[in-house]
Amino acid sequence: MTVRIIVSGTDTGIGKTVLAAGLTMLLDGIYWKPVQSGVEDGTDSDTVRHLAGLSPERVLPEAWRLARPLSPHRAAELDMVEIADQTLALPATSRPLIVEGAGGLMVPINRRTLYIDIFARWACPLLLCARTGLGTINHTLLSIEALRSRAIPLLGVAFIGHDMPDTQRTIAEMGAVRVLGRLPRLDPLTPQALMRAMRANFDPADFRKITP
């Protein structure tokens, strides 16, 4: 069975797309962003294609491309469409599939459905990305609780940011969750720097398991 991993986060703008690019690179996989909100300044698929050095066939087209950088439900309304969440199905691939959500777990797809509802239907292992800054303990523990309440397989947590040992330990212990690694902020952010950081901080074997 092909490895399929959902990459979601505790919030928006925490570096989830960069980590998804690194994971796609690390696993020699295929990337898919089901819903893209905001296209004027480039898309997350564009970012991943560049950072992971992927050929076009390894970045699958989005199911929905919405003009404005807003929550998908609102961006869709302003585009005068409604995202049909039942049509969102995981594509079949021969390589590991890395699927990136939008923002955090509770982002609305439409006025009835949250992204976490889609994840529960897919029932794939989920990698939760969390920043290391102030406030992350609350956000991360809440996200873990939401995932478990819906029986979504939690592969583990990946931190993004400066090393904060006590914060990371607290989340691991109180959340009873595996910490799979930490991606430091990279400056400059280049494909080479990202690959070095992924190889130094993450074990590919941790992501090749079908279930956590």
N, C-alpha and C positions, 0 to 999 in steps of 0.2 A: 504493500500500500504506500502511495506517495505521501511524504510528509507535508502536512498543511498546517501553517501557523498563522494565527491572527495576531497582529501587533496593534495594541490599543494603549491608551494612556490615561493618566489621572487628570489631565487638563489639556488645553490647547497650547501650542507654542513651546513645548518642553523639549523638543528635539526628537520626537518619535519618527519623523520621516528620515532623519539622518541614521537613526539606529536601524530602521527598516532597510535602508540602502546597505548598511554594513552587514546585516544579517543575510540579505539576498546574495551579497558578495561572498560571505563566509561559507554559505551552504551551496553556492553555485546554483542558485534557484531562479525562480520567476516571480516577478512582482505584479501585484494587482491592487489598485485603489478603486473600490466599487463606485464611490461617489466623490467627485471633485467639486468643491465650492470655491469659485474664484479662479479665473483663467488669465486675466490680463497681465499679471506679472509672472507667468509661468505656473506650471502645475507641479504637484508632488511627484507625479510620474516623471516629469522632466528632470527634477532634482535627483531622483533615484537613478535614472538612466545615466546621468552625468557622474554621480559620485561612485556608483558601482561599476561603471564602464560597461553597461549592458548593451547588447545588440537589440535592435527594435523588437524582434520577436520575443524577447524575454521581459518585455514590459507590456502587459495586456491592456487593451483599451478600457477606459472607464465605462461602466454601465450608464452613468449619468455625469454630464459635464454642465455645471451651473455657473452663470456669469459672475455672481457676486460672492465675495469672501465672507459668507455668513453661515449660520447653522443650516444644514442641508434643507430642513423643512421650509425655512423662510426664503432661502435662495431659490428654491424651486417655485414657491408661490410668486415671487417677483418675476420669475421667468415664465409664469403662467402655465406651470406643469405641476403634477404631483408624482412623487417617486412611488412607483408600485413596488412595495417592499417584497411582495411574494415572488416577484420576478428575479430577485437577487439570489443567485445560486452560485456556489463555488465552481469555477471552471475546472475541467479535467486537464491535468498536466503530467508530463513524464518526469519533471524535475520538482524539487521542493517548491511549494507555493507559499509565498509570503504575502499576506493580505493586510493592508493597512486601513484601519478605520479613520474616522474624522473626529478630531478633538478627543473628548473623554467618552466614557462608556455610555453615559446617559444623553448623548446628543440625539435630538429627534430627527428621524428620517422623514416623517410626515406628522400629521396631527394625532396619529394613533400609535405610532411605532417608534421605539428608541433603537439605537444601534445595538444595545445590549440584548434586545429581543431577537435581532437577526443573529447575533453570535450564539445565543442559546439554541436557535434552530439549527445552526450549522454544527454545533457540538464539537468543534475543533479545539485543540489546545491553544490557549491564549497567553501571550507574553505581555505582561503589564509593565509599561514604561513609566518611571517615576523620576521626577527631579530630586535633587538632594537638598534644595534650599528650605527655608523656613516655611512651615505649613504642610510639608509633604507627608508627615506622619498621619495627620488627619485625613488628607485626601487619599492616601494610599490604603490605609486601613478601611476606609469607607468603600473604596473600589473593590478591595478583596472581599468584603462582606457582600457587596452586591453581586459579584460573580458567583460566590458560593451559594447564595440564596436561589440562584437560577441553575445550579448544577453545571456551570460552565467549567470545563477542565482548565485549571490554572497551571500553566507550565512553570511559572516563576516570575520574579520581578527583575527588571533590568534598570539600574539607576543611570541617570544622565546628569553630569555636572561634577563639581569639585568633590573630593573625598570627604565624607562626613561620617566617620566610623560609628559614632553612637547612634545617629539617626538611622543608618542602614541596619545596625544591629537591632534597634528597637522595633523597626518594621518587620524584620525577619522573625524575631521572637514573638512579638505580640500578634503578628499576622499568621504565624505558623506557616511561613512561606519560604521557598528556596530563593536565594539571591543568586542569579545566574551571572552577574558581572556588573561592571560600571563603565560606562563610556564617558571619558573626560571631555570637556569642551576643547575643541581643536581649533587652533588659530596659527596658520591658516587651515581652513577645512578643504582638504584636497582628497582625491581618491586614494592616493598613496598613504596619506596620514590616517585616513579612516581604516584602511585595511590593516595597517600596523597596529592601530588601537584595538581593533576587533580581535586580531590574533593574540594580542597581549592580554586581553581582559575577558575573553569568552572562549569556552570550549565547544567546538562544533558538535561534539557527541551529545551535549545536553539538549540540543535542538533536533536531533535526528530520531527522537523517540515519538512514537505515534500518540502515546498518552503520557501524562506527567507521572 
